Amino acid sequence: MELQDLKMQTKPLFAEVLVPRAVDVPFTYGVPEGAILHAGDVVDVPFGRERIWGVVWKLTRERPDFKNIKHVEAVFEGVNISERMRQFVDWVAEYTLSPRGNVLGMVLSVPKVFEPMKRKTKPLTVAPAETPNVPTLSPAQKKAADTLVAAVGADKYATTLLEGVTGSGKTEVYMEAIEAVIKKGKQVLLLMPEIVLTAQMKQRLQARFGVMPTEWHSHLTPKARREHWQQIAGGEAKLVIGARSALFLPFKSLGLIIVDEEHESAYKQEDGVVYHGRDMAVARGYHEKIPVVLVSATPSLETMCNVEEGKFTKLHLPERHGGAELPDIQVIDMRQEHLEMNHWISHPLKAAIAEALSKGEQALLYLNRRGYAPLTLCRACGHRMRCPHCTAWLVEHKKTGRLQCHHCGYHAPMVDTCPSCGEHDSLIACGPGVERLEEEVRAIFPDAQVAVMTSDTLDNPEEARTLLKKILNREIDIIIGTQMVTKGHHFPHLTLVGVVDADVGLEGGDLRAAEKSYQLLHQVAGRAGREGLKGRAMVQTYAPESGLMQALRSDDRAGFASGEKRAREQAGMPPYGRLAALILSGADEQKVKRAAIDMVKAAPRKDGVKILGPAPAPLALLRGKYRYRILVKAGKKTGLLQPLIREWAAGQKLPSTIRMKVDIDPYSFM
């Protein structure tokens, strides 16, 4: 060894530590002499007046140019944030224009995990059950499963779209890939768009693999979050099922990511670090050098575009499993129904429900409006009950006796007197919510057992499990639900689906409104007739002549998608262009407006980039803050979006009372 090398070894060691705060660069700390430290170690460091846990991003012998160097206090044994995971954190921060420390905060999301704990939990291992519930795959399923298993065996990045009609057995196909990964001793992450969907899926996974998978979502108890985080980081949890936040867990040996219902807008995180779970899953797979599987009966245009461009491969299951047939879809023109006031179920749908019940079959009514009524107004003066903190009407929840805002959570008790004119007993409910629909159903079918499935009635996965069990045991005749019922559920005795108001999703200025509506309606119709019984769906609409309804009636998803693609391509909108939203908010409307105008005036001018706005956001007041929105539109291949916004934002000094949120690839335009 050279003398110079020996001298280099005698230099003190320093650790560049990234902390989970709104910072973008690591801080340098001294490493106590003799301490053994590695890049990726989780360490306890002094930060201001507190001590916090951070991650060693890099080790160096170069001494910083300041005198008072603080030192690493302790290291957490048994967990190391891998280089690939650190690269993923860097990439997410760069892509979303978020501070790196905030992205790291999603990785170190359970600070108490680093505190001393008496660990009594047993290591989790997944092994096939003694009598596994493994169905026989059809030739199409077997071919798709073999392809996924081969991708797992290749030990490299690849993204595959597993597309199949509702009821085609997509879950059974990707379970083959899960089994292959577990046999290799690696971990699997299965993402679901809604927490309640984990209930039925957990039972299927347990039947197949002999153990309950490890859950990760916001309804876990603090103790469970702590234990599950350690089991995942330690490699003990082989199969993890979770919401989008599970993407940022520090898996020890991740081998496969599956995104079920990849088209779902619920994968979009709107607060804090703003990201889309599907896109980040693909990015994590790329950094981990592992396969990613996107699963859907109605893939997003973004995913279809990536397939067409050769970035993703596609596997297709064209038929329902086990000989089951797709449901017939009937579109009902509500303009011809002439229903009595405060009645919402058409005559054909009412007759179809009665027929299904007479056969001992189940019916599902879908209405994407929570509560009793979406609007309460005074018939004397026309006053509308609105949220004091948001540009939104208060929704009546009759069961709790409250008016509630579904945007900020504000609620107030129902009143008998109009707060504007003082008229007594003048407030009336307008329009139906699921509670009001339930009243009508119970009045028409008094002997039927009725259940409501919404986020208001099912607070946690355990409640969802209980209700799903009742449905499967045929203790429920009629299910009423919001979009929660459209995804992933398998009800063998459900033969009729009724969509009460198919036009509700087309309200507002969302560029994806038609696509989302088609996906929801197609998915909910697909709940019917999933086994031997023939199913049908009846869709109530005031626009039966629309392209969306015609495509739904004729099951022409390809034609509908082709029309959407043409419209988006001509407009240069995603996925054929790039968008970013800059949303300025504050308590003083005029100051927010002025800041937004000044910001647009200072925007850099680049070829291929358009600055649109500023304009009040559709929800111009949200949680007491006034909001103005600026849209940045760029060509798909310009690559200018993030660099332009970073340069632009760096040159702006906004008032301290005004906050700016950057949303790359926005999904919500409210």
Backbone hydrogen bonds, N-H to C=O, Kabsch-Sander energy under -0.5 kcal/mol:
donor,donor_aa,acceptor,acceptor_aa,energy
6,L,2,E,-1.6
7,K,3,L,-2.2
8,M,4,Q,-2.0
9,Q,5,D,-1.7
10,T,6,L,-1.0
10,T,7,K,-0.6
11,K,7,K,-0.5
11,K,8,M,-1.2
14,F,60,T,-2.9
15,A,29,Y,-3.1
16,E,58,K,-3.2
17,V,15,A,-0.8
17,V,27,F,-3.5
18,L,16,E,-0.5
18,L,55,V,-2.6
21,R,19,V,-2.4
23,V,21,R,-2.9
27,F,17,V,-3.0
29,Y,15,A,-2.6
30,G,70,K,-2.9
31,V,13,L,-2.2
35,A,32,P,-2.2
37,L,35,A,-0.6
40,G,56,V,-3.1
41,D,38,H,-2.0
42,V,76,F,-0.5
42,V,79,V,-0.7
43,V,41,D,-0.6
43,V,54,G,-2.3
44,D,74,A,-2.9
45,V,43,V,-0.6
45,V,52,I,-2.9
47,F,50,E,-3.9
50,E,47,F,-1.9
52,I,45,V,-2.6
54,G,43,V,-2.8
55,V,18,L,-2.5
56,V,41,D,-2.6
57,W,16,E,-3.1
57,W,55,V,-0.7
58,K,16,E,-1.3
60,T,14,F,-2.7
69,I,67,K,-1.6
70,K,68,N,-0.6
72,V,30,G,-2.7
73,E,44,D,-3.1
74,A,44,D,-1.1
76,F,42,V,-3.3
77,E,75,V,-0.7
79,V,76,F,-0.8
81,I,40,G,-3.3
82,S,80,N,-0.9
86,R,82,S,-2.3
87,Q,83,E,-2.3
88,F,84,R,-1.9
89,V,85,M,-2.3
90,D,86,R,-2.2
91,W,87,Q,-2.4
92,V,88,F,-2.8
93,A,89,V,-2.2
94,E,90,D,-2.1
95,Y,91,W,-2.9
96,T,92,V,-2.8
97,L,93,A,-0.9
98,S,93,A,-1.6
101,G,23,V,-3.2
102,N,99,P,-0.7
103,V,99,P,-1.5
104,L,100,R,-2.6
105,G,101,G,-1.7
106,M,102,N,-0.7
106,M,103,V,-1.2
107,V,103,V,-0.7
107,V,104,L,-1.0
108,L,104,L,-2.7
109,S,106,M,-0.5
109,S,107,V,-0.8
113,V,110,V,-2.4
114,F,111,P,-1.8
115,E,112,K,-1.4
119,R,117,M,-0.9
120,K,118,K,-0.8
125,T,123,P,-0.5
127,A,125,T,-0.5
127,A,209,F,-0.8
129,A,208,R,-1.0
133,N,207,A,-1.4
134,V,132,P,-1.5
142,K,138,S,-3.1
143,K,139,P,-2.3
144,A,140,A,-2.1
145,A,141,Q,-3.0
146,D,142,K,-2.6
147,T,143,K,-1.7
148,L,144,A,-2.1
149,V,145,A,-2.6
150,A,146,D,-2.2
151,A,147,T,-1.8
152,V,148,L,-2.1
153,G,149,V,-2.0
154,A,150,A,-1.0
155,D,152,V,-0.9
156,K,151,A,-0.6
158,A,290,I,-0.8
160,T,158,A,-0.5
160,T,292,V,-2.7
161,L,313,T,-3.4
162,L,160,T,-0.6
162,L,294,L,-3.6
163,E,161,L,-0.9
163,E,315,L,-2.9
164,G,296,S,-1.3
165,V,317,L,-1.8
168,S,165,V,-1.8
173,V,169,G,-1.4
174,Y,170,K,-2.3
175,M,171,T,-1.7
176,E,172,E,-0.8
176,E,173,V,-0.9
177,A,173,V,-0.8
178,I,174,Y,-2.1
179,E,175,M,-2.5
180,A,176,E,-1.8
181,V,177,A,-2.0
182,I,178,I,-2.4
183,K,179,E,-2.2
184,K,180,A,-0.9
184,K,181,V,-0.6
185,G,182,I,-1.9
186,K,181,V,-1.9
187,Q,253,S,-2.8
188,V,238,K,-2.6
189,L,256,L,-2.4
190,L,188,V,-0.5
190,L,240,V,-3.2
191,L,189,L,-0.6
191,L,258,I,-3.3
192,M,242,G,-2.4
197,L,194,E,-0.9
198,T,195,I,-1.8
199,A,196,V,-1.1
200,Q,196,V,-0.5
201,M,197,L,-1.5
202,K,198,T,-2.7
203,Q,199,A,-1.3
204,R,200,Q,-1.6
205,L,201,M,-2.5
206,Q,202,K,-2.5
207,A,203,Q,-2.3
208,R,204,R,-1.5
209,F,205,L,-3.1
210,G,206,Q,-2.5
214,T,239,L,-2.7
216,W,241,I,-1.4
220,L,217,H,-1.4
225,R,221,T,-2.8
226,R,222,P,-2.1
227,E,223,K,-2.4
228,H,224,A,-3.1
229,W,225,R,-2.3
230,Q,226,R,-1.8
231,Q,227,E,-2.3
232,I,228,H,-2.3
233,A,229,W,-2.8
234,G,230,Q,-2.3
235,G,232,I,-1.0
236,E,231,Q,-1.5
237,A,231,Q,-2.0
238,K,236,E,-0.9
240,V,188,V,-2.8
241,I,214,T,-2.6
242,G,190,L,-2.3
243,A,216,W,-2.1
246,A,243,A,-2.2
247,L,244,R,-1.8
248,F,245,S,-1.7
249,L,246,A,-1.6
251,F,249,L,-1.9
252,K,232,I,-1.2
255,G,187,Q,-3.3
256,L,187,Q,-1.0
257,I,291,P,-1.7
258,I,189,L,-2.8
259,V,293,V,-3.1
260,D,191,L,-2.2
260,D,258,I,-0.7
261,E,295,V,-0.6
262,E,259,V,-0.6
262,E,295,V,-2.5
264,E,261,E,-2.2
267,Y,264,E,-1.4
268,K,265,S,-2.0
269,Q,267,Y,-0.5
269,Q,275,Y,-3.5
270,E,268,K,-0.6
274,V,272,G,-0.6
275,Y,269,Q,-0.9
275,Y,273,V,-0.6
277,G,267,Y,-2.9
277,G,275,Y,-0.5
280,M,276,H,-2.4
281,A,277,G,-2.0
282,V,278,R,-1.9
283,A,279,D,-2.1
284,R,280,M,-2.7
285,G,281,A,-2.5
286,Y,282,V,-2.1
287,H,283,A,-2.2
288,E,284,R,-2.9
289,K,285,G,-1.1
290,I,285,G,-2.2
292,V,158,A,-3.0
293,V,257,I,-2.7
294,L,160,T,-2.9
295,V,259,V,-2.7
296,S,162,L,-1.9
304,M,300,S,-2.4
305,C,301,L,-2.5
306,N,302,E,-1.8
307,V,303,T,-1.9
308,E,304,M,-2.4
309,E,305,C,-1.9
310,G,307,V,-1.5
311,K,306,N,-2.0
312,F,306,N,-1.5
313,T,159,T,-2.0
315,L,161,L,-3.2
317,L,163,E,-2.4
321,H,167,G,-2.6
323,G,320,R,-0.8
324,A,321,H,-1.2
328,D,535,G,-1.7
330,Q,328,D,-0.5
330,Q,537,A,-3.0
332,I,330,Q,-0.5
332,I,539,V,-3.2
333,D,331,V,-0.5
334,M,332,I,-0.9
334,M,541,T,-2.8
336,Q,333,D,-1.6
337,E,334,M,-1.0
338,H,334,M,-0.7
343,H,340,E,-1.3
346,S,344,W,-0.6
350,K,346,S,-2.4
351,A,347,H,-2.2
352,A,348,P,-2.0
353,I,349,L,-2.3
354,A,350,K,-2.0
355,E,351,A,-2.1
356,A,352,A,-2.4
357,L,353,I,-2.5
358,S,354,A,-2.0
359,K,355,E,-1.0
359,K,356,A,-0.6
360,G,357,L,-1.5
361,E,356,A,-2.6
362,Q,493,H,-2.8
363,A,477,D,-2.4
364,L,496,L,-2.4
365,L,479,I,-3.3
366,Y,364,L,-0.5
366,Y,498,G,-3.0
367,L,481,G,-2.4
369,R,367,L,-1.7
372,Y,396,E,-4.1
373,A,396,E,-1.2
375,L,430,C,-1.0
377,L,428,I,-2.2
378,C,383,H,-2.4
379,R,377,L,-0.6
379,R,426,S,-2.6
382,G,378,C,-2.2
385,M,376,T,-2.7
386,R,384,R,-0.7
387,C,392,A,-2.8
391,T,621,L,-2.7
392,A,390,C,-1.9
394,L,385,M,-2.5
395,V,404,Q,-3.3
396,E,373,A,-2.2
397,H,402,R,-3.3
398,K,396,E,-0.6
400,T,397,H,-0.6
401,G,397,H,-1.1
402,R,397,H,-1.9
403,L,412,A,-3.4
404,Q,395,V,-2.7
405,C,410,Y,-3.1
406,H,404,Q,-0.5
409,G,405,C,-1.3
412,A,403,L,-2.3
414,M,401,G,-2.2
418,C,423,E,-2.6
422,G,418,C,-1.7
425,D,416,D,-2.7
426,S,416,D,-0.6
426,S,423,E,-0.6
428,I,377,L,-3.0
430,C,375,L,-3.1
433,G,372,Y,-1.9
434,V,369,R,-2.1
435,E,371,G,-2.9
436,R,371,G,-0.6
437,L,433,G,-2.3
438,E,434,V,-2.2
439,E,435,E,-1.7
440,E,436,R,-1.8
441,V,437,L,-2.5
442,R,438,E,-2.6
443,A,439,E,-1.8
444,I,440,E,-2.1
445,F,441,V,-3.1
448,A,445,F,-1.5
450,V,448,A,-0.6
451,A,478,I,-2.1
453,M,480,I,-3.2
454,T,452,V,-0.6
458,L,454,T,-1.9
459,D,457,T,-0.6
464,A,460,N,-1.8
465,R,461,P,-2.5
466,T,462,E,-2.1
467,L,463,E,-2.2
468,L,464,A,-2.8
469,K,465,R,-2.1
470,K,466,T,-1.7
471,I,467,L,-2.3
472,L,468,L,-2.7
473,N,469,K,-2.0
474,R,471,I,-1.5
475,E,470,K,-3.0
476,I,470,K,-0.7
477,D,449,Q,-2.6
478,I,449,Q,-2.3
479,I,363,A,-2.7
480,I,451,A,-2.8
481,G,365,L,-2.4
482,T,453,M,-1.6
485,V,482,T,-2.4
486,T,483,Q,-1.5
487,K,484,M,-0.6
488,G,486,T,-0.6
491,F,489,H,-0.5
494,L,491,F,-1.7
495,T,362,Q,-2.1
495,T,493,H,-0.6
496,L,362,Q,-1.4
497,V,536,R,-1.9
498,G,364,L,-3.3
499,V,538,M,-3.0
500,V,366,Y,-2.4
500,V,498,G,-0.7
501,D,366,Y,-0.6
502,A,540,Q,-2.5
504,V,501,D,-1.0
506,L,503,D,-1.6
507,E,504,V,-1.2
513,A,510,D,-1.8
516,K,512,R,-3.1
517,S,513,A,-2.4
518,Y,514,A,-2.6
519,Q,515,E,-2.4
520,L,516,K,-2.7
521,L,517,S,-2.8
522,H,518,Y,-2.8
523,Q,519,Q,-2.6
524,V,520,L,-2.8
525,A,521,L,-2.2
526,G,522,H,-1.5
527,R,524,V,-1.4
528,A,525,A,-1.6
529,G,494,L,-2.6
536,R,495,T,-2.5
537,A,328,D,-3.2
538,M,497,V,-2.8
539,V,330,Q,-3.0
540,Q,499,V,-2.6
540,Q,538,M,-0.6
541,T,332,I,-2.4
546,S,543,A,-1.7
550,Q,546,S,-2.3
551,A,547,G,-2.4
552,L,548,L,-2.1
553,R,549,M,-2.5
554,S,550,Q,-2.0
555,D,552,L,-0.7
556,D,551,A,-2.7
557,R,555,D,-0.9
560,F,556,D,-2.2
561,A,557,R,-2.9
562,S,558,A,-2.3
563,G,559,G,-2.0
564,E,560,F,-2.2
565,K,561,A,-2.6
566,R,562,S,-2.2
567,A,563,G,-2.1
568,R,564,E,-2.4
569,E,565,K,-3.0
570,Q,566,R,-2.5
571,A,567,A,-1.4
572,G,568,R,-0.8
572,G,569,E,-0.6
573,M,568,R,-2.5
576,Y,573,M,-2.6
578,R,634,A,-3.3
580,A,632,V,-1.7
581,A,663,D,-2.4
582,L,630,I,-3.1
583,I,581,A,-0.5
583,I,661,K,-2.7
584,L,582,L,-0.6
584,L,628,Y,-2.6
585,S,659,R,-2.4
586,G,626,Y,-1.6
589,E,587,A,-0.7
592,V,588,D,-2.1
593,K,589,E,-2.6
594,R,590,Q,-2.5
595,A,591,K,-2.4
596,A,592,V,-2.3
597,I,593,K,-2.3
598,D,594,R,-2.6
599,M,595,A,-2.1
600,V,596,A,-2.1
601,K,597,I,-2.1
602,A,598,D,-1.5
603,A,600,V,-1.4
606,K,604,P,-0.7
609,V,606,K,-1.7
610,K,633,K,-3.0
612,L,610,K,-0.6
612,L,631,L,-3.3
615,A,629,R,-1.7
617,A,627,R,-1.7
619,L,670,M,-1.7
620,A,618,P,-1.3
622,L,625,K,-2.7
624,G,389,H,-3.3
625,K,622,L,-1.7
626,Y,586,G,-3.2
627,R,620,A,-2.7
628,Y,584,L,-2.5
629,R,615,A,-3.3
630,I,582,L,-2.6
631,L,612,L,-2.8
632,V,580,A,-3.0
633,K,610,K,-2.8
633,K,631,L,-0.5
634,A,578,R,-2.4
635,G,608,G,-1.2
636,K,576,Y,-0.6
638,T,635,G,-1.0
644,L,640,L,-2.7
645,I,641,L,-2.3
646,R,642,Q,-2.7
647,E,643,P,-2.3
648,W,644,L,-2.6
649,A,645,I,-3.2
650,A,646,R,-2.1
651,G,647,E,-1.1
651,G,648,W,-0.6
652,Q,649,A,-1.4
654,L,652,Q,-0.6
658,I,655,P,-2.0
659,R,585,S,-2.6
661,K,583,I,-2.4
663,D,581,A,-2.8
663,D,661,K,-0.5
664,I,662,V,-0.6
665,D,579,L,-2.3
